[in-house]
């Protein structure tokens, strides 16, 4: 079974309406051997805040060293986002294997008019995957209610009800108390239920659960959670339990998130032995896209998937902590929402652009506009497509204004594409490569056979909405090009992969035809031009060592245990002497490191790492060379920058939540590397569907974190992470397909020096100079902006050879 066939089988289950009860889910799991029985699960129920709380629990338990599964809904872009293990979304291979395993059972149940629903099947898939991955804890966001929700097939070790409002009254009951009683049935047998409910809802929860831990602001709460207000783009939070406390910041803004953090911290303490530092760092790393997500500050741009009056009120309260002039609201909602009450809850907009997300359940933009006109004094206009509505709002907004996109996660998803979508340029030199590119985008076998011969020219791969895909195909065909669409194209709630095949002239004409079009196509025209230019951001006006070709970064490790030069340059004077030799040999950047990140390496305390690197950086101040500090700890980075460092090199990919803020504060470039974990566990078994596509997907969110902190993309250097959680064959694939990383719009660093990838060609890791030189030549030829190497003279020569082959005139002027 191919992935698109498996995914389509899953999506077809959406035609069955949600229903109360766990029998169908239990039967489906029984057909798989009851994988849920061996899992330790945490259930998080509630009307609002359950997704954020589940994410906080998952991230904190991971910080404590546990392997954690996370099941949430809905998703923003890809259904696989709903099932994550240690932060990584479900693989295409796993989804295909699951559907292959359950297809017969689901079909037989369908024949008996009792087919599992989409949510029931997704829940079974999550539990099946978490069992396969042998997670320590599985965190499950409850769908509807609690007692009869599909997730309640498990016996949880800890559970929470975050809040209760009137929702799904046709299923759960007509009053808050009735709904609270239903949700309270997630209570575990051997631990108190954690809840943020109050009043009638809390009384009803106590009736069902008995033993309860309350979380709130008042003195009568068992655990107090206090919001200290906004601090930059984070919220200050204090949580105080009977004999424990935590003070931290959250990337999720708003007073309601303090209560969610208190619930999450309490749950984590019930489940595992988490330290105060685990809680502080875990909560601070709990990013949750589309939930009061600040994408820009001039003007202020906020994406928030609030979709009912209560959540809109919380959005308004959080927005009030910002200073702005006029408020421009882009709003798109689903048909089953109370549009006038949502409009009344908005924070007094001056300008509203009503739109219609590209899903069948979306309310007409005209109906939404009428509700906005009735309930607000704003100037209201309509634009059917979300991307166009966002563009209209941004064009109208001055630097001191605010733009809010809200009303549904579907509207937020389409708006967020402006920042998150990658248009990947593919190098295709043969029919075989064209066929592989088409297959990777899940084009059907017939489509691949028909179009593979047309793909041996300029190819772009990206994800768009199904209606956009059909329009692009029609337009490219009319111009003589081609557009292959994933076999998932019949699903109106999924973005789909497309492969565009055309000449440069055809692309230019296509971009011109898309200008001014609705449906988000005008915005896509700009992305198309940017991808085809393959240049850096037009806004970049800084002077960087890599501006005029591939820069050579020389490695200077002040460590006793690095894999290549460990212990060789420990003394300050020896390290400085080595650095000086590197500069004489042509190094453009010196990378000073005080902690090894080789597989299995032991971490170095902060003060010890500072003591290693700072004296060397200070001694290099007079050299005419950029200095980078190789660290994954923000305090070390700050000390190094104060000592004179110019660049931060973070192999953990901004795992320290303070690192991106330090880089932005000092306004310096930061290297963001792809790594599943740092150091990598040598025994870990990491699967990639497509190592390049998966790395780009995961780096996209890391780049956005740095960008939202205030860095421009020309300052965010991406490193594919050669040798970090990849096989040698996968490392070579990264090296071969480096140009595809240009889709991120950032400079590109390759760190391959003396690494284990060269074992694929019979070279020993740690002692493979010739292979490293060859790798440098390939990297420079494929457009790397920086190569990070131990042997500077030889690799400088390799870079020059590659550049001379590309531009001989550069060396004759």
C-alpha positions in Angstrom: 0.0 0.0 0.0 1.3 3.5 -0.9 1.1 6.3 1.6 -1.5 8.3 -0.4 -3.7 5.2 -0.5 -3.4 4.7 3.2 -4.0 8.4 4.0 -7.1 8.5 1.7 -8.5 5.4 3.4 -8.1 7.2 6.8 -9.6 10.5 5.5 -12.6 8.7 4.1 -13.6 7.9 7.6 -14.4 11.6 8.2 -17.8 10.9 6.6 -18.9 9.2 9.8 -20.1 11.7 12.4 -18.5 11.7 15.9 -20.3 9.5 18.4 -20.1 8.8 22.2 -18.7 5.6 23.4 -15.4 3.6 23.4 -16.6 0.2 22.1 -15.5 0.8 18.5 -12.1 2.0 19.6 -11.7 -0.9 21.9 -12.6 -3.4 19.2 -10.1 -1.8 16.8 -7.4 -1.9 19.4 -8.2 -5.6 20.2 -7.6 -6.4 16.6 -4.1 -5.0 17.1 -3.4 -6.9 20.3 -4.5 -4.2 22.7 -1.4 -2.0 22.5 -2.9 0.4 25.0 -2.7 -2.0 27.9 1.0 -1.6 28.4 1.0 2.2 28.3 1.2 4.8 31.1 -1.2 7.5 29.9 -2.1 11.0 30.9 -5.5 12.3 29.8 -6.2 16.0 29.4 -9.8 17.0 29.0 -11.5 20.4 29.0 -13.4 22.9 27.0 -10.4 25.2 26.4 -6.6 24.9 27.1 -6.4 21.1 26.9 -4.1 21.2 23.9 -1.7 23.7 25.4 -1.7 21.8 28.7 -1.0 18.5 27.0 1.9 20.1 25.1 3.3 21.5 28.4 3.1 18.1 30.0 4.8 16.4 27.1 7.6 18.9 26.8 8.3 18.9 30.6 8.4 15.1 30.8 10.8 15.0 27.9 13.0 17.5 29.7 13.1 15.0 32.6 14.6 12.5 30.3 11.5 10.4 29.5 10.4 9.2 26.0 7.0 10.7 25.6 4.2 10.3 23.1 1.7 13.2 22.4 -1.7 12.9 20.8 -3.6 16.1 20.0 -6.2 17.4 17.6 -6.8 19.1 15.3 -3.7 19.6 13.1 -2.5 22.7 11.3 -1.0 21.3 8.1 -0.4 17.5 8.2 -2.5 14.8 9.9 0.7 13.2 11.1 1.2 16.2 13.5 -1.5 14.7 15.7 0.8 11.8 16.7 4.2 12.7 17.9 7.0 10.7 19.7 9.6 12.9 21.4 8.4 15.8 19.3 8.7 14.0 16.0 5.5 13.6 14.0 4.3 10.1 12.9 6.2 8.9 9.8 4.5 8.2 6.5 5.8 4.6 6.8 4.1 4.1 10.2 0.8 5.5 9.0 0.9 3.2 6.0 1.7 0.2 8.1 -1.1 0.9 10.6 -3.7 1.3 7.9 -2.5 -1.9 6.3 -3.0 -3.6 9.6 -6.5 -2.3 10.3 -8.0 -2.1 6.9 -9.7 -5.5 6.9 -11.2 -4.9 10.4 -12.4 -1.4 9.5 -13.9 -2.6 6.2 -15.7 -5.5 7.9 -17.1 -3.1 10.5 -18.2 -0.8 7.8 -20.1 -3.6 6.0 -21.9 -4.1 9.3 -22.8 -0.4 9.4 -20.5 0.1 12.4 -17.3 1.6 10.9 -14.9 3.3 13.3 -14.9 7.1 12.9 -11.9 9.1 11.9 -11.1 10.2 15.5 -11.6 6.7 16.8 -9.1 5.3 14.2 -6.6 8.1 14.8 -6.8 7.4 18.6 -6.1 3.7 17.9 -3.2 4.6 15.7 -1.7 6.9 18.3 -1.8 4.2 21.0 -0.4 1.6 18.5 2.5 3.9 17.6 3.3 4.8 21.2 3.4 1.1 22.1 5.7 0.4 19.2 8.0 3.2 20.2 8.0 2.0 23.8 7.3 5.4 25.3 7.5 6.0 29.0 4.4 8.1 29.0 1.7 8.8 26.5 -0.1 12.2 26.8 -3.6 12.2 25.3 -5.7 15.3 24.5 -9.3 14.2 25.0 -11.6 14.9 22.0 -15.1 15.5 23.2 -16.1 15.3 26.9 -14.4 12.5 28.8 -16.6 9.6 29.8 -17.4 8.4 26.2 -14.4 9.8 24.4 -12.3 7.4 22.3 -9.2 8.2 24.4 -11.0 6.8 27.5 -10.1 3.3 26.4 -7.0 3.8 28.6 -6.7 3.6 32.3 -4.8 6.9 33.0 -2.1 7.3 35.7 -2.9 11.0 35.8 -5.6 13.2 34.3 -6.9 16.8 34.2 -10.0 18.8 33.3 -8.7 22.3 32.4 -11.9 24.2 32.1 -15.6 23.7 31.3 -17.9 25.9 29.2 -21.1 25.1 27.2 -20.0 23.0 24.2 -21.2 20.0 22.3 -24.5 20.3 24.2 -26.1 17.8 21.9 -23.7 15.1 23.2 -22.6 16.2 26.7 -25.5 18.0 28.3 -27.3 21.3 28.4 -25.6 22.8 31.5 -22.0 23.4 32.6 -22.5 21.0 35.5 -23.6 18.2 33.2 -20.7 18.7 30.9 -18.3 18.8 33.8 -19.6 15.5 35.1 -18.9 13.9 31.7 -15.4 15.3 31.5 -14.6 14.3 35.1 -14.9 10.6 34.1 -11.2 10.8 32.9 -10.2 10.8 36.6 -7.6 8.1 37.4 -8.1 5.4 40.0 -5.0 6.0 42.0 -4.4 9.7 41.8 -6.4 12.9 42.3 -7.9 14.6 39.3 -6.2 17.9 38.5 -8.6 20.7 37.5 -8.9 24.4 36.9 -12.7 24.5 37.1 -14.6 26.6 39.6 -18.2 27.0 40.8 -20.8 24.6 39.6 -18.3 22.9 37.3 -15.9 22.2 40.2 -18.8 20.9 42.3 -19.8 18.5 39.5 -16.2 17.4 39.0 -16.0 16.6 42.8 -19.2 14.5 42.6 -17.6 12.2 40.0 -13.9 12.3 40.8 -13.9 12.6 44.6 -10.2 13.3 45.1 -9.4 16.5 43.3 -6.4 19.0 43.1 -7.6 22.4 42.2 -5.4 24.9 40.3 -6.1 28.6 40.2 -5.2 32.1 41.3 -7.1 32.3 44.6 -5.9 31.2 48.0 -8.5 28.5 48.1 -6.8 26.6 45.3 -4.6 23.7 46.2 -2.0 24.8 43.6 -1.8 28.6 42.9 -0.8 29.7 39.4 0.0 33.4 39.0 0.5 35.3 35.8 3.1 38.0 36.2 2.3 39.7 32.9 4.1 39.8 29.5 7.9 39.9 29.4 8.8 40.5 25.8 7.2 37.7 23.8 6.9 35.4 26.9 4.6 35.4 29.9 6.0 35.3 33.4 4.4 32.5 35.5 4.7 31.4 39.1 3.3 28.1 40.3 3.1 27.2 44.0 2.2 23.8 45.4 2.1 22.5 49.0 5.8 21.8 49.1 7.1 22.9 45.7 7.2 25.9 43.4 8.4 27.0 40.0 9.0 30.4 38.5 9.5 30.5 34.7 8.4 32.1 31.4 6.0 30.6 28.9 6.1 31.0 25.1 2.3 30.9 25.3 1.0 34.3 26.3 -2.0 35.1 28.5 -3.2 34.7 32.1 -5.1 31.6 31.2 -1.8 29.9 30.2 -0.6 30.3 33.8 -3.4 28.1 34.9 -2.6 25.6 32.2 1.0 25.6 33.3 -0.1 25.0 36.9 -2.2 22.0 35.8 0.7 20.7 33.6 3.2 21.0 36.4 1.0 19.2 38.8 0.4 16.4 36.4 4.1 16.0 35.7 4.8 15.7 39.4 2.2 12.9 39.7 3.7 11.0 36.8 7.5 11.3 37.3 10.3 12.6 39.4 10.6 16.0 37.8 13.0 18.6 39.2 12.3 22.3 39.4 14.7 22.9 36.5 12.9 20.3 34.4 9.6 22.1 35.1 11.1 25.6 34.3 12.8 24.6 31.1 10.0 22.2 29.9 7.3 24.8 30.3 9.4 27.4 28.6 10.0 25.2 25.6 6.3 24.3 25.2 5.7 26.1 21.9 2.3 25.6 20.3 1.9 27.0 16.8 -1.3 29.0 16.1 -2.1 29.7 19.7 -1.5 33.5 20.3 1.6 33.1 18.1 3.4 36.4 17.5 4.8 36.4 13.9 6.0 40.0 13.7 6.2 43.2 15.7 6.1 46.1 13.2 3.2 45.8 12.8 2.3 43.4 15.6 1.0 40.2 13.8 -0.7 37.6 15.9 -2.1 34.2 14.9 -4.6 32.7 17.3 -7.0 29.8 16.6 -9.6 30.9 19.1 -13.0 29.8 17.8 -15.6 30.4 20.5 -16.6 33.5 22.5 -14.7 32.3 25.6 -11.4 31.8 23.8 -11.8 35.0 21.9 -12.2 36.9 25.2 -8.9 35.4 26.4 -7.3 36.4 23.1 -8.6 39.9 23.6 -7.2 40.1 27.2 -3.8 38.9 26.0 -3.7 41.3 23.2 -4.4 44.2 25.6 -0.9 43.7 27.1 0.5 45.1 23.8 0.6 48.8 22.8 -0.8 49.4 19.3 -2.8 52.0 17.4 -5.4 50.5 15.1 -6.4 46.8 15.2 -7.0 44.9 11.9 -8.7 41.6 12.3 -8.7 38.8 9.8 -11.5 36.4 10.7 -12.6 33.1 9.2 -14.9 30.7 11.0 -16.7 27.4 10.7 -20.5 27.1 10.1 -21.3 25.7 13.5 -20.0 28.7 15.5 -21.8 31.6 17.1 -20.5 34.4 14.9 -22.1 37.3 16.5 -20.9 36.4 20.0 -17.5 35.8 18.6 -17.6 39.2 17.0 -18.8 40.8 20.2 -15.9 39.3 22.1 -13.3 40.8 19.8 -11.1 43.6 21.2 -12.8 46.6 19.5 -11.3 46.2 15.9 -10.9 49.2 13.7 -10.8 47.2 10.5 -12.1 43.7 9.8 -11.4 41.5 6.7 -13.8 38.6 6.7 -12.6 35.5 4.8 -13.5 31.9 4.2 -10.9 29.1 4.9 -10.6 26.6 2.1 -12.6 23.8 3.7 -16.2 22.6 3.1 -17.3 23.4 6.7 -16.2 27.0 6.5 -18.8 29.7 6.9 -19.3 32.1 4.0 -17.1 35.2 4.2 -20.2 37.3 3.6 -22.0 35.7 6.6 -19.0 36.4 8.8 -18.8 39.9 7.5 -22.5 40.5 8.4 -21.9 39.3 11.9 -18.9 41.6 12.3 -20.9 44.6 11.0 -23.7 43.8 13.4 -21.6 43.4 16.5 -18.7 45.9 16.0 -18.1 49.4 14.8 -15.2 48.3 12.5 -14.9 49.0 8.8 -15.6 45.6 7.4 -14.6 44.3 4.0 -14.5 40.8 2.6 -11.8 38.7 0.8 -12.7 35.1 0.2 -9.2 33.6 0.6 -7.3 33.8 3.9 -3.9 34.7 2.4 -5.5 37.5 0.4 -7.3 38.8 3.5 -4.1 38.7 5.5 -2.4 40.6 2.7 -5.2 43.2 2.7 -4.8 43.7 6.5 -1.0 43.9 6.3 -1.2 46.5 3.5 -3.6 48.6 5.6 -1.7 48.3 8.8 0.9 50.9 9.8 4.0 50.0 11.8 2.3 50.8 15.1 -0.8 48.8 14.4 -1.8 45.2 15.2 -3.0 42.5 12.9 -4.9 39.6 14.4 -5.8 36.4 12.5 -8.5 34.4 14.4 -11.8 32.6 14.2 -10.5 29.0 13.5 -7.4 27.0 13.3 -8.2 26.5 9.6 -7.8 30.3 9.0 -4.6 30.4 11.1 -3.2 27.4 9.1 -3.6 29.2 5.8 -2.3 32.5 7.1 0.7 30.8 8.7 1.8 29.5 5.3 3.1 33.0 4.7 5.9 32.2 7.1 6.1 28.4 7.2 5.7 27.1 3.6 8.9 26.0 1.9 9.2 25.9 -1.9 11.9 23.4 -2.6 13.9 23.7 -5.8 14.9 20.2 -7.0 17.9 19.3 -9.1 16.6 16.8 -11.7 19.0 15.6 -14.4 17.4 12.3 -15.5 14.0 10.6 -15.9 14.9 8.4 -13.0 15.4 11.4 -10.7 12.1 13.0 -12.0 10.3 9.7 -11.2 11.8 9.7 -7.7 10.7 13.3 -7.1 7.2 12.6 -8.2 6.9 9.5 -6.1 8.1 11.4 -3.0 5.2 13.8 -3.4 2.8 10.8 -3.5 1.8 11.3 -7.1 -0.1 8.2 -8.2 1.7 5.5 -10.3 -0.2 6.4 -13.4 0.6 10.1 -12.9 4.3 9.4 -12.4 4.5 7.3 -15.6 2.7 10.0 -17.6 4.7 13.0 -16.3 8.2 11.7 -15.5 9.5 12.6 -19.0 8.4 16.2 -18.5 10.4 16.6 -15.3 13.9 16.9 -16.6 14.1 20.6 -16.1 13.4 23.1 -13.3 11.3 21.4 -10.7 9.8 22.9 -7.5 8.0 21.0 -4.8 5.7 22.5 -2.2 2.4 22.2 -0.3 -0.7 24.1 -1.2 -4.5 23.9 -0.7 -6.3 21.4 -3.1 -8.1 24.2 -5.0 -4.8 26.0 -5.4 -3.2 22.9 -6.8 -5.9 22.5 -9.4 -5.5 26.1 -10.5 -1.7 25.8 -10.7 -2.1 22.7 -12.8 -4.4 24.4 -15.3 -2.2 27.5 -15.6 1.0 25.6 -16.0 -0.5 23.3 -18.7 -1.7 26.4 -20.6 1.9 27.6 -20.5 3.4 24.4 -21.7 4.6 23.2 -18.2 3.2 20.6 -15.9 2.0 20.2 -12.3 1.7 16.8 -10.6 -0.6 16.7 -7.7 -0.5 14.2 -4.8 -3.0 11.4 -4.6 -4.3 13.1 -1.5 -5.8 15.9 -3.6 -9.4 15.0 -2.9 -9.1 15.9 0.7 -10.4 19.4 1.3 -9.0 19.7 4.8 -5.4 18.8 4.0 -2.6 20.7 2.2 -1.3 18.5 -0.6 2.1 18.1 -2.2 2.6 19.4 -5.7 5.5 19.2 -8.1 5.8 22.1 -10.6 7.7 21.4 -13.8 8.5 24.2 -16.2 11.2 26.3 -17.8 12.3 29.5 -16.2 10.4 31.5 -18.8 7.2 29.5 -18.1 7.6 30.1 -14.3 8.0 33.9 -14.9 4.8 33.9 -17.0 3.0 31.8 -14.3 4.0 34.2 -11.6 2.7 37.1 -13.6 -0.6 35.3 -14.1 -0.9 34.6 -10.4 -0.4 38.3 -9.4 -3.7 39.7 -8.2 -5.5 36.3 -8.1 -7.6 35.3 -5.1 -7.4 32.1 -3.2 -3.9 32.8 -1.8 -2.3 32.6 -5.3 -1.1 36.2 -5.4 1.0 35.5 -2.2 2.2 32.2 -3.8 3.5 34.2 -6.8 5.9 36.1 -4.5 7.1 32.8 -3.0 7.6 31.4 -6.5 9.8 34.3 -7.5 11.8 34.0 -4.3 12.4 30.3 -4.8 13.5 30.7 -8.3 16.0 33.5 -7.6 17.7 31.3 -4.9 19.2 34.4 -3.4 19.3 35.7 0.1 16.7 38.0 1.5 16.5 41.4 -0.2 16.5 42.9 3.3 19.9 41.6 4.1 22.3 44.5 4.4 24.9 43.1 6.9 28.5 42.2 6.2 29.0 38.5 6.7 32.1 36.3 5.9 29.9 34.1 3.6 28.6 37.0 1.5 31.2 36.5 -1.3 31.3 32.7 -1.5 31.8 29.7 0.7 33.4 30.7 4.0 35.7 28.3 5.8 35.0 27.9 9.6 38.0 26.4 11.4 37.2 24.2 14.4 39.1 24.9 17.7 37.9 22.6 20.4 39.0 23.4 24.0 37.9 19.9 25.2 39.5 16.7 26.4 37.0 14.4 24.6 36.2 15.7 21.1 36.2 12.9 18.6 39.0 14.3 16.3 41.2 16.7 18.3 40.2 16.0 21.9 42.7 17.1 24.5 45.1 18.4 21.9 44.4 22.1 22.4 43.3 22.4 26.0 45.7 25.1 27.1 44.7 28.7 26.2 48.1 29.4 24.5 47.9 26.2 22.4 44.4 27.0 21.3 45.3 30.5 20.4 48.3 29.4 18.5 46.2 26.9 16.5 43.6 29.6 15.8 46.3 32.0 14.5 47.6 29.3 12.2 44.0 28.8 10.9 43.7 32.5 10.1 47.0 32.5 8.3 45.8 29.5 6.2 42.6 31.4 5.2 40.0 30.7 7.7 37.1 33.2 7.6 35.6 32.1 10.9 37.0 30.4 14.0 34.6 28.1 15.9 35.5 27.9 19.6 34.0 25.0 21.5 34.2 23.9 25.1 32.0 20.9 25.2 32.0 17.8 23.0 28.7 16.8 21.3 29.9 13.5 19.9 27.5 10.6 20.5 27.4 9.6 24.2 29.4 12.6 25.4 28.9 13.8 28.9 27.6 17.4 29.4 30.0 20.0 30.8 28.8 22.3 33.6 28.1 25.9 32.5 30.9 27.5 34.6 33.5 25.0 33.4 32.5 25.6 29.7 32.8 29.3 30.2 36.2 28.9 31.8 37.3 27.0 28.7 36.1 29.2 25.9 36.1 32.8 27.2 39.9 33.2 27.7 40.5 31.9 24.1 37.8 34.3 22.6 39.3 37.2 24.5 42.8 36.3 23.2 41.5 36.3 19.6 40.0 39.8 19.8 42.8 41.4 17.7 42.7 38.9 14.9 40.9 39.9 11.7 38.5 37.0 11.7 34.9 36.3 12.8 34.7 34.2 16.0 31.9 31.7 16.6 31.2 30.0 19.9 30.0 26.4 19.7 27.6 26.0 22.6 24.1 24.9 23.4 23.8 26.8 26.7 22.6 30.4 26.7 24.7 31.5 29.7 27.8 30.3 27.8 26.7 32.1 24.7 26.2 35.4 26.6 29.6 35.1 28.2 31.2 34.4 24.9 29.5 37.4 23.2 30.6 39.6 26.0 34.1 38.4 25.4 34.0 39.3 21.8 32.4 36.4 19.9 30.4 37.3 16.7 28.4 34.2 16.0 26.5 31.6 18.0 26.7 27.9 16.8 24.0 25.9 18.5 24.0 22.2 17.6 20.9 21.5 19.7 18.7 23.7 17.4 17.7 26.2 20.1 16.8 23.7 22.7 17.8 26.2 25.4 14.7 28.5 25.3 17.0 31.5 26.1 19.4 31.0 23.2 17.3 32.7 20.5 16.6 35.6 22.8 20.4 36.0 23.5 21.1 36.0 19.7 18.4 38.6 19.1 19.5 40.8 22.0 23.1 40.9 20.7 21.9 41.0 17.1 24.3 38.3 16.0 24.0 35.3 13.5 23.0 32.0 15.0 23.6 28.5 13.6 20.5 26.3 14.0 21.4 22.7 13.5 19.0 19.8 12.9 19.5 17.2 15.6 16.9 14.8 17.1 18.9 15.0 20.4 22.2 16.4 21.5 24.4 14.5 22.2 22.9 11.7 20.0 22.2 8.5 21.8 24.4 6.0 19.8 21.7 3.3 20.4 18.8 5.4 19.1 16.9 4.1 16.0 15.7 7.1 14.1 13.5 6.7 11.0 13.2 9.3 8.2 10.7 9.0 5.4 12.9 11.3 3.4 15.9 12.6 5.3 16.1 15.9 3.4 12.4 16.7 3.5 12.1 15.7 7.1 15.0 17.9 8.1 13.6 20.9 6.2 10.2 20.3 7.9 11.7 20.2 11.4 14.2 23.1 10.7 11.3 25.3 9.5 9.8 25.6 13.0 13.3 26.2 14.5 13.9 29.0 12.0 10.5 30.5 12.8 11.4 30.5 16.5 14.6 32.5 15.8 12.7 34.8 13.4 10.0 35.5 15.9 12.6 36.5 18.5 13.7 39.3 16.2 16.4 37.8 13.9 16.3 38.2 10.1 16.7 35.1 8.0 20.1 36.2 6.7 21.2 35.9 10.4 19.8 32.4 10.9 22.2 29.8 9.5 20.8 26.4 9.0 22.9 23.2 9.5 21.4 19.9 8.3 23.3 18.1 11.1 25.5 15.7 9.2 26.4 12.9 11.6 23.7 13.7 14.1 21.1 11.0 14.2 21.5 10.0 10.5 23.1 7.0 8.9 26.1 7.5 6.6 23.9 6.9 3.6 21.5 9.6 4.8 24.4 12.0 5.5 25.5 11.6 1.9 22.0 12.3 0.7 22.0 15.5 2.7 25.3 16.4 1.1 24.0 15.7 -2.4 20.7 17.6 -2.0 22.0 20.7 -0.2 20.4 23.1 -2.7 17.0 22.0 -1.4 17.7 23.6 1.9 17.7 27.0 0.1 13.9 26.7 0.5 14.4 28.0 4.1 15.8 31.3 2.8 18.8 31.1 5.2 22.5 30.7 4.8 23.7 27.1 4.9 26.4 25.5 7.0 27.8 22.0 6.5 29.8 20.3 9.2 31.2 17.0 7.8 34.8 17.1 8.8 36.3 13.7 9.7 32.8 12.3 10.5 31.4 8.8 10.3 29.6 9.3 7.0 32.9 8.6 5.3 32.8 5.0 6.6 30.4 4.5 3.7 33.4 4.8 1.4 35.8 2.9 3.6 37.3 5.8 5.5 37.8 5.8 9.2 36.0 8.5 11.2 38.4 10.9 12.9 41.1 10.3 10.4 39.9 10.9 6.9 41.4 14.1 5.5 41.1 13.2 1.9 37.5 12.3 2.2 36.8 15.5 4.1 38.4 17.6 1.4 36.2 15.8 -1.2 33.1 16.5 0.9 34.1 20.2 1.2 34.4 20.4 -2.6 31.0 18.9 -3.0 29.4 21.2 -0.4 30.9 24.3 -1.9 29.9 23.2 -5.4 26.3 22.6 -4.2 26.1 26.1 -2.6 27.1 25.8 1.0 27.7 29.2 2.6 30.0 27.8 5.3 32.0 24.6 5.7 33.1 23.7 9.2 36.4 21.8 9.2 39.4 20.9 11.3 42.1 21.1 8.5 41.9 24.7 7.2 44.7 24.9 4.5 43.5 21.8 2.6 39.8 22.8 2.8 40.4 26.4 1.8 42.1 25.0 -1.3 39.1 22.8 -2.0 36.7 25.7 -1.7 38.7 27.8 -4.1 38.7 25.0 -6.6 35.0 24.6 -6.4 34.5 28.4 -6.8 36.9 28.6 -9.7 35.0 26.0 -11.5 31.8 27.9 -11.0 33.3 31.4 -11.7 36.9 31.5 -13.0 36.7 35.2 -13.5 36.6 35.7 -9.7 40.2 34.6 -9.5 41.5 36.5 -12.5 40.2 40.0 -11.7 
